[in-house]
């Protein structure tokens, strides 16, 4: 079967793949962006360098030889001019030098506008995405301005826009806190339903050139 890697056309798919991969040992990372017309060439280059399209069996072989396995997560929305990418690495030797960070570093991973954080779930550590502190501060400021002017419709529209963002645990909790804040400040309109992220496809498969 030809080597391939999934390409996400929505943020939920890209961010979900990161959360799905960390428990499997993909805890080191590097990231960047590339012009959309160069994205396919970059994926092929990274496959030649890091075997991002390796099969599960090939990844086991790499592990036995002390080599790191690597995944490419690429966010390529329709009509994009720029494509955001993130590479995730397991522990092990690299076949070419990369400056890597770890998801457990004090400086948190921020990607596609969301911050990666740990949380406790039934006695174990889980990972989720949440909005940045600055984005939350902006959301509270906007709601306070709208509430102060009594613009109930504007508040409802703001809460709906926030509810439409990817429903990861951290984001959903923040949306709930914002709804509670609006209610405490006098909002009496509809409170949008907060959806959970469902299991989603990681994206369409992009075929890669075989490694020599």
MARVODO-548818 format. One record per residue (C-alpha): x, y, z. Coordinates in Angstrom, 1 decimal, always signed. Each point is the difference from the previous one (the first is absolute). Layout:
N
      x      y      z
      X      Y      Z
...
//
This chain:
212
      x      y      z
   +0.0   +0.0   +0.0
   +1.4   +3.4   -0.9
   +1.2   +2.2   +2.8
   -2.4   +2.8   +1.0
   -0.8   +2.5   +2.7
   -3.4   +1.6   +0.9
   -0.5   +3.7   -0.8
   -2.6   +1.7   +2.2
   -2.3   +2.6   -1.6
   -1.5   +1.1   +3.3
   +1.5   +1.0   +3.4
   -1.9   -2.7   +1.9
   +1.5   -2.8   -2.1
   +3.6   +1.4   +0.3
   -0.3   +0.7   +3.8
   -1.7   -3.4   +0.6
   +2.9   -1.8   -1.6
   +2.5   +1.7   +2.4
   -2.1   -1.1   +3.0
   -0.3   -3.5   -1.4
   +3.7   -0.3   -0.6
   +1.5   +1.2   +3.3
   -1.2   -3.0   +2.0
   +1.8   -2.2   -2.6
   +3.4   +1.6   +0.9
   +0.1   +2.9   -2.5
   +1.0   +2.6   +2.6
   +2.7   +2.0   -1.8
   -0.8   +2.5   -2.7
   +1.0   +2.7   -2.4
   -2.2   +2.2   -2.1
   -0.2   +2.5   -2.8
   -1.9   +1.2   -3.0
   +0.4   -0.2   -3.7
   -1.5   +1.5   -3.1
   -3.0   -2.2   -1.1
   +1.6   -0.7   -3.5
   +3.1   -1.4   +1.8
   -1.9   -2.2   +2.5
   +0.1   -3.2   -2.0
   +3.7   +0.4   -0.7
   +0.6   +0.6   +3.7
   -1.9   -3.2   +1.0
   +2.1   -2.0   -2.4
   +3.2   +1.6   +1.3
   -0.9   -0.8   +3.6
   -0.8   -3.6   -1.0
   +3.4   -0.4   -1.6
   +1.6   +1.4   +3.1
   -2.2   -1.3   +2.8
   -2.2   -2.8   -1.4
   -3.2   +1.8   +0.9
   -2.0   -2.4   -2.2
   +1.4   -3.2   +1.7
   -2.4   -2.9   +0.6
   -0.6   -1.2   +3.6
   +2.3   -3.0   -0.7
   +2.8   +2.4   -1.2
   -0.5   +2.1   +3.1
   +0.5   -3.1   +2.2
   +3.2   -0.8   -2.0
   +1.3   +3.6   +0.5
   -0.7   -0.3   +3.8
   +2.0   -3.2   +0.2
   +2.9   +1.7   -1.7
   -0.2   +3.0   +2.4
   -1.3   +2.4   -2.6
   -2.8   +2.5   +0.7
   -3.3   -0.3   -1.9
   -1.4   +3.2   -1.4
   -3.5   +1.2   -1.0
   -0.9   +3.0   -2.1
   -3.2   +1.9   +0.9
   -0.9   +2.5   -2.7
   -2.8   +2.5   +0.1
   -1.0   +0.8   -3.6
   -3.4   +1.7   -0.2
   -1.7   +0.6   -3.4
   +1.4   +2.9   -1.9
   +2.8   +0.5   +2.5
   +3.0   +2.1   -1.0
   +2.1   -1.3   +2.9
   +0.0   -3.4   +1.6
   +0.8   -0.6   +3.7
   +2.0   -3.2   +0.9
   +1.1   -1.8   +3.1
   +2.3   -3.0   +0.3
   -0.3   -2.3   +3.0
   +2.9   -2.3   +1.0
   +0.3   -2.9   +2.3
   +3.2   -0.5   +2.1
   +2.9   -1.4   -2.0
   +2.8   +1.0   -2.3
   -0.7   +2.4   -2.8
   +1.3   -0.6   -3.5
   +0.5   +3.8   -0.4
   +0.4   +2.8   +2.5
   -3.1   +1.7   +1.2
   -0.4   +2.5   +2.8
   -2.9   -1.6   +2.0
   -2.1   +1.0   +2.9
   -2.0   -2.3   +2.3
   -3.7   +0.3   +0.7
   +0.8   -0.1   +3.7
   +2.2   +3.1   -0.2
   -1.0   +3.0   +2.1
   -0.5   +2.0   -3.1
   -3.2   -1.6   -1.4
   -0.6   -1.0   -3.6
   -2.2   +2.5   -1.7
   -1.3   -0.9   -3.4
   -2.8   +1.2   -2.2
   -1.0   +2.4   +2.7
   -0.4   -2.5   +2.8
   +2.2   -0.9   +2.9
   +0.8   -3.6   +1.0
   -0.5   -0.8   +3.7
   -0.2   -3.1   +2.2
   -3.0   -0.8   +2.2
   -1.0   -2.8   +2.4
   -2.5   -2.5   -1.3
   -1.1   -2.9   +2.3
   +3.3   -0.1   +1.7
   +2.2   +0.2   -3.1
   +1.5   +2.8   -2.0
   -1.7   +1.1   -3.2
   +0.7   +2.7   -2.5
   -2.3   +2.6   -1.4
   +0.0   +3.4   -1.8
   -1.2   +3.3   +1.3
   -0.1   +3.6   -1.1
   +2.9   +2.2   +1.0
   -0.2   +2.3   +3.0
   +0.0   +3.0   -2.4
   -2.8   -1.3   -2.1
   -2.1   -0.7   +3.2
   +0.8   +3.5   +1.3
   -1.2   +1.4   -3.4
   -3.2   -2.1   +0.2
   -0.8   +1.2   +3.5
   +0.7   +3.6   -1.0
   -2.3   -0.2   -3.0
   -2.8   -1.6   +2.0
   +0.3   +2.6   +2.7
   -0.3   +2.7   -2.6
   -3.1   -1.5   -1.6
   -1.6   -0.7   +3.4
   +0.7   +3.5   +1.2
   -1.9   +1.4   -3.0
   -2.8   -2.6   +0.4
   +0.6   -1.5   -3.4
   -1.6   -3.4   +0.6
   +0.1   -1.0   -3.6
   +3.7   +0.9   -0.3
   +0.7   -2.1   +3.1
   -1.8   -3.0   -1.4
   +1.9   +0.3   -3.3
   +3.3   +0.1   +1.9
   -0.9   -3.0   +2.1
   -1.0   -1.9   -3.1
   +3.2   +0.8   -1.8
   +2.0   -1.3   +3.0
   -2.2   -3.1   +0.3
   +0.8   -0.7   -3.7
   +3.7   -0.4   +0.7
   +1.4   -3.5   +0.3
   -1.6   -1.7   +3.0
   +3.1   -1.4   +1.8
   -0.4   -0.3   +3.7
   +2.1   +3.1   +0.8
   -1.8   +2.2   -2.6
   -3.4   -1.2   +1.1
   +0.7   +0.8   +3.6
   +1.1   +3.5   -0.9
   -3.2   +0.4   -2.1
   -2.1   -1.1   +3.0
   +1.8   +2.5   +2.2
   -0.7   +2.8   -2.5
   -3.7   -0.9   -0.1
   -0.2   -0.1   +3.8
   +1.7   +3.4   +0.1
   -2.5   +1.5   -2.5
   -2.9   -1.5   +2.0
   +1.3   +1.5   +3.2
   +0.3   +3.4   -1.7
   -3.6   +0.0   -1.1
   -0.2   -1.9   -3.3
   -3.2   -1.9   -0.3
   +0.0   -1.1   -3.6
   +0.7   -3.5   -1.4
   +3.1   -1.8   +1.2
   +1.5   -1.9   -2.9
   +0.6   -3.7   +0.3
   +3.6   -1.0   +0.6
   +0.9   -3.0   -2.2
   +2.6   -2.6   +0.8
   +2.6   -0.8   -2.6
   -1.0   -3.3   -1.6
   +2.5   -2.5   -1.5
   +1.0   +1.6   -3.3
   +2.1   -1.1   -2.9
   +3.5   +1.5   +0.1
   -0.4   +1.1   -3.7
   +0.3   -1.1   -3.6
   +3.0   -2.1   -0.8
   +2.9   +1.6   -1.9
   +2.1   -2.5   -1.9
   +3.8   +0.4   +0.5
   +3.0   -0.9   -2.1
   +1.7   -3.2   +1.1
   +3.2   +0.4   +2.0
   +3.2   -1.3   -1.6
//
